[in-house]
């Protein structure tokens, strides 16, 4: 998705208001996680107020299709480490 024209919180607000009936999706999880990380960096998520953070979470939810709690988990990971990476689960086979 080419979202480079969205650069301000006001543009995010307009985007969310104008696309209420449109659904977006990003197919690959790695691509989606990378996109979410870029959005958080571009808008300076850590330095935003509560209302602006909510708008950014709405934007991420609208485009990614993830639930609010999943987005919050990813944002927490970004806040703690500065990155968003997929955690690979290790399954223990029969021994």
C-alpha positions in Angstrom: 0.0 0.0 0.0 1.3 3.4 -0.9 0.5 5.6 2.0 3.4 8.1 1.7 1.0 11.0 1.2 -0.4 10.6 4.7 2.0 12.7 6.8 0.0 14.5 9.4 -2.5 13.5 12.1 -5.1 15.6 10.3 -4.6 13.6 7.1 -5.0 10.4 9.2 -8.3 11.8 10.6 -9.5 12.6 7.0 -8.5 9.1 5.8 -10.4 7.4 8.5 -13.5 9.5 7.9 -13.4 9.1 4.2 -12.9 5.3 4.0 -15.5 3.9 6.4 -16.9 1.5 3.8 -13.6 0.4 2.3 -11.7 -2.6 3.7 -7.9 -3.0 3.4 -5.7 -6.0 4.0 -2.0 -6.8 3.9 -1.4 -10.5 3.1 2.1 -11.2 4.5 2.5 -10.9 8.3 6.2 -9.8 7.9 5.1 -7.1 5.5 2.3 -6.0 7.8 4.6 -5.8 10.9 7.1 -3.8 8.9 4.3 -1.4 7.7 3.1 -0.9 11.3 6.6 -0.2 12.5 7.0 2.4 9.7 3.7 4.1 10.7 4.8 4.3 14.4 8.1 5.8 13.4 6.8 8.2 10.8 4.2 9.7 13.2 6.4 9.7 16.3 4.0 7.5 18.2 6.0 7.8 21.5 5.7 11.6 21.5 1.9 11.8 20.7 -0.9 12.5 23.1 -3.6 10.0 24.0 -6.1 11.1 21.3 -3.6 11.1 18.5 -2.3 7.7 19.6 -5.9 6.5 19.3 -6.1 7.8 15.8 -3.0 6.0 14.8 -4.3 2.7 16.3 -7.5 3.2 14.3 -5.5 3.7 11.1 -3.4 0.6 11.8 -6.5 -1.4 12.6 -8.3 -0.2 9.5 -5.5 -1.2 7.1 -4.2 -4.3 8.8 -7.4 -5.8 9.9 -5.9 -6.7 13.3 -7.9 -6.4 16.5 -7.3 -3.5 18.8 -5.6 -5.8 21.4 -3.3 -7.3 18.8 -2.3 -3.8 17.7 -1.7 -2.8 21.3 0.6 -5.8 21.8 2.6 -4.8 18.7 2.8 -1.2 19.9 4.0 -2.4 23.3 6.7 -4.5 21.6 7.7 -1.4 19.6 7.8 0.7 22.8 10.0 -1.9 24.6 12.4 -2.8 21.9 12.1 -0.1 19.2 11.2 -2.9 16.7 8.3 -5.1 15.8 9.3 -8.7 15.0 7.4 -11.8 14.6 7.9 -14.3 17.4 8.5 -17.7 16.0 6.9 -20.4 18.1 8.9 -23.6 18.7 6.8 -26.7 18.9 8.1 -29.5 20.9 7.7 -32.8 19.1 7.3 -36.2 20.5 10.4 -37.6 22.2 
